[in-house]
Amino acid sequence: MTHRSKTKTSRTTPKNLSNERVQQLQNLLKKLALVDPARSKSCPGTEPRGLAILDEALTHTSAQEIINHERLEFLGDAVLRLAASEYIDRHFPRMDVGERSALRAHLVSDRWLAEVGQRIGIEAVFIIGPMAAGDASAKPTLQAEATEALIGALYECWQSLEPIHHWLTPHWHEASSAVLADPHRLNSKSALQEWSQARGLGLPRYECAERSKQHGDPQRYVCQVHLDDRPIGEGWGGSRRNAEQQAARHSLEALTQSATDN
């Protein structure tokens, strides 16, 4: 990831972008197949205002710039959830609401965002401070944040969900196929219960706590799963149900990995 030293910039308007930075951002749009030289219609993302918005999305707070990714990450969170909901409605019209909610949780998760960001090489264009750049454990989180901010930037540039669908639909196809191939993935609680009962370990016990009063906060609830009187996993969600499902899924993944390692 590109990094900058801690020098604050006094500005209230977008900075003048270097030719190198403009080229970076234009190349990124090409990777997303949002720039088509054969089309006569201009691309909002390559216009001066669009490039400034993209640069804002891809400048982390750790870079100590006045204009950074936080605003567009916030916007991107809402845009992503709406676009994913539309995707599910278009491609799985007969799916019930509970299954839709569970599938969407996979399609907007930080893990999925980080994977998409890695595929497009977002770290190469994400400007961060030197301390953040040196924290290897934070890399997936940074990639997820950058990807979500990029989603917000594309929506602001185009004033439409179309570029989001154009870019993310192939990734959603792949993720949905993987999830739906496993009948337990949409109901991790049932899968964990079957796993534990098959081994004579009894029923999993869930302990949830509300950590935020903000409606729509994706981490409003935290939930811990206990099995045989010991904690085996934790999850977060905007509702108790989602937090429990995430905790069960993480527990299953950990238990499966442990069994594979042994």
C-alpha positions in Angstrom: 0.0 0.0 0.0 1.2 3.5 -0.8 2.0 5.4 2.4 2.6 8.9 3.5 4.4 10.5 6.4 2.4 12.3 9.0 2.3 15.8 7.4 -1.0 17.5 7.7 -2.3 19.3 4.7 -4.3 22.6 5.1 -6.9 22.5 2.4 -10.6 22.6 2.2 -10.8 21.6 -1.5 -9.5 18.5 -3.3 -5.7 18.6 -3.9 -4.2 18.8 -7.3 -3.5 15.2 -8.4 -0.2 14.3 -9.9 -0.1 12.7 -13.3 1.0 9.5 -11.7 -2.0 9.5 -9.3 -4.4 10.2 -12.2 -3.0 7.3 -14.1 -3.3 5.0 -11.0 -7.0 5.9 -10.6 -7.7 5.5 -14.3 -6.1 2.1 -14.4 -8.2 1.1 -11.5 -11.4 2.0 -13.3 -10.2 0.0 -16.3 -9.7 -3.0 -14.0 -13.4 -2.6 -13.0 -14.3 -2.5 -16.7 -15.9 1.0 -16.1 -13.8 2.7 -18.8 -14.4 1.7 -22.4 -12.3 3.6 -25.0 -14.7 2.4 -27.7 -17.6 4.3 -26.2 -18.1 7.9 -27.0 -19.8 8.7 -23.7 -17.4 10.1 -21.1 -16.8 8.2 -17.9 -17.7 10.2 -14.8 -14.9 8.6 -12.9 -12.2 10.0 -15.2 -13.5 13.6 -15.1 -11.7 15.9 -12.7 -14.5 15.8 -10.1 -14.7 12.0 -10.3 -10.9 11.6 -9.9 -11.0 13.8 -6.8 -13.8 11.6 -5.3 -11.8 8.4 -6.1 -8.7 9.9 -4.5 -10.7 10.8 -1.4 -12.0 7.2 -1.1 -8.5 5.8 -1.5 -6.8 8.0 1.1 -6.9 6.5 4.5 -7.3 8.5 7.7 -3.8 7.3 8.8 -2.3 9.4 6.0 -3.3 12.5 8.1 -5.0 14.2 5.2 -8.0 16.5 5.9 -10.0 14.8 3.2 -10.0 11.0 3.6 -12.0 7.8 3.1 -14.3 7.9 6.1 -17.2 9.8 4.5 -17.3 7.6 1.4 -16.8 4.4 3.4 -19.9 5.4 5.4 -21.8 6.0 2.1 -20.4 2.8 0.6 -21.8 0.7 3.5 -25.4 1.7 2.7 -24.8 1.5 -1.1 -23.4 -2.0 -0.8 -26.3 -3.3 1.2 -28.8 -1.8 -1.2 -27.0 -3.1 -4.3 -26.6 -6.6 -2.8 -30.3 -6.6 -1.9 -31.2 -5.7 -5.5 -28.8 -8.4 -6.7 -30.5 -11.1 -4.6 -34.0 -9.8 -5.7 -33.0 -10.1 -9.3 -31.3 -13.5 -9.2 -33.2 -15.3 -6.4 -36.7 -14.0 -6.5 -38.2 -17.0 -4.8 -35.8 -16.9 -1.9 -37.6 -16.2 1.4 -36.7 -13.1 3.5 -34.7 -15.1 6.1 -32.5 -16.7 3.5 -32.1 -13.4 1.7 -30.9 -11.8 4.9 -28.4 -14.6 5.5 -27.1 -14.6 2.0 -26.7 -10.8 2.0 -24.7 -11.0 5.2 -22.1 -13.1 3.2 -22.2 -10.7 0.2 -21.4 -7.6 2.2 -19.1 -9.1 4.9 -15.7 -7.5 5.6 -14.1 -10.8 4.6 -15.8 -10.7 1.2 -14.9 -7.0 0.8 -11.2 -7.7 1.5 -11.2 -10.5 -1.0 -12.6 -8.3 -3.7 -10.2 -5.6 -2.9 -7.3 -8.0 -3.1 -8.4 -9.2 -6.5 -8.4 -5.7 -8.0 -5.1 -4.8 -6.3 -6.6 -2.0 -4.2 -3.7 -1.8 -1.8 -1.5 -0.5 -4.6 -3.6 2.7 -4.9 -4.7 3.1 -1.2 -2.7 5.8 0.4 -2.1 5.1 4.1 0.3 6.2 6.9 3.5 4.4 7.6 2.3 2.9 10.9 -0.8 1.4 9.3 1.3 0.2 6.4 3.6 -1.7 8.8 0.7 -3.5 10.5 0.4 -6.8 8.6 -2.5 -7.9 10.8 -4.6 -4.9 9.8 -4.2 -5.5 6.0 -7.6 -7.3 5.5 -9.4 -4.6 7.4 -7.7 -1.9 5.4 -8.6 -3.7 2.2 -12.2 -4.0 3.2 -12.4 -0.3 4.2 -10.9 0.8 0.9 -13.2 -1.4 -1.1 -16.3 -0.1 0.7 -15.1 3.5 0.3 -14.5 2.9 -3.4 -18.1 1.6 -3.7 -19.3 4.9 -2.1 -17.1 6.9 -4.5 -18.5 5.1 -7.6 -22.0 5.8 -6.5 -21.3 9.4 -5.9 -19.5 9.8 -9.3 -22.3 8.1 -11.3 -25.2 8.9 -9.1 -26.4 5.4 -9.8 -26.0 1.8 -8.6 -25.2 0.7 -12.2 -21.4 0.7 -11.9 -21.7 -1.2 -8.6 -23.7 -3.9 -10.2 -21.4 -3.9 -13.3 -18.3 -4.4 -11.1 -19.6 -6.6 -8.3 -22.2 -8.9 -10.0 -19.5 -11.5 -11.2 -18.1 -11.5 -7.7 -21.5 -12.0 -6.2 -22.3 -14.8 -8.6 -19.2 -16.6 -7.4 -19.9 -16.0 -3.7 -23.6 -17.0 -4.0 -22.7 -20.2 -5.7 -20.3 -21.2 -3.0 -22.8 -20.3 -0.3 -25.8 -22.0 -1.9 -23.8 -25.2 -2.6 -23.6 -25.8 1.1 -27.2 -26.2 2.5 -26.0 -25.2 6.0 -24.3 -21.9 5.0 -27.5 -20.0 5.1 -28.4 -21.3 8.6 -25.2 -21.7 10.5 -27.0 -22.1 13.8 -28.7 -25.3 12.6 -25.5 -26.6 11.1 -23.6 -26.0 14.4 -26.4 -27.7 16.4 -26.3 -30.8 14.1 -22.5 -30.9 14.4 -22.5 -30.7 18.2 -25.3 -33.2 18.7 -23.7 -35.7 16.4 -20.7 -35.6 18.7 -22.7 -35.8 21.9 -21.7 -32.3 23.0 -25.2 -31.0 23.7 -26.7 -27.8 22.4 -24.7 -24.6 21.7 -25.5 -21.7 24.0 -25.5 -18.1 22.8 -24.8 -15.0 24.8 -25.6 -11.7 23.1 -25.0 -8.2 24.2 -26.1 -4.9 22.6 -23.1 -2.7 22.1 -24.7 0.2 20.3 -28.1 1.8 20.2 -27.7 3.1 16.7 -30.2 1.6 14.3 -28.5 0.1 11.2 -25.2 -0.3 12.9 -23.8 -3.6 11.4 -22.0 -4.3 14.7 -24.8 -3.3 17.1 -24.8 -6.8 18.7 -22.0 -9.1 19.7 -22.6 -12.7 20.3 -20.5 -15.5 21.8 -21.2 -19.2 21.4 -20.5 -21.7 24.2 -20.3 -25.4 23.7 -19.6 -27.8 26.6 -19.2 -24.8 28.9 -16.4 -23.2 26.8 -16.5 -20.3 24.3 -15.9 -21.5 20.7 -16.7 -18.4 18.6 -17.9 -14.9 18.4 -19.8 -12.8 15.8 -21.3 -9.4 15.3 -24.4 -8.2 13.6 -27.0 -5.5 13.2 -29.5 -7.8 14.9 -29.3 -10.6 17.5 -30.2 -13.1 14.8 -27.4 -12.0 12.5 -24.9 -11.8 15.3 -25.8 -15.4 16.4 -25.6 -16.6 12.8 -22.2 -15.0 12.4 -21.0 -16.5 15.7 -22.2 -19.9 14.6 -20.5 -19.6 11.2 -17.2 -18.5 12.7 -17.4 -21.4 15.2 -18.0 -23.9 12.5 -15.1 -22.6 10.4 -12.8 -22.8 13.4 -14.0 -26.3 14.4 -13.6 -27.5 10.9 -10.1 -26.1 10.5 -9.1 -27.6 13.8 -10.3 -31.0 12.7 -8.4 -30.6 9.4 -5.2 -29.6 11.2 -5.4 -32.6 13.5 
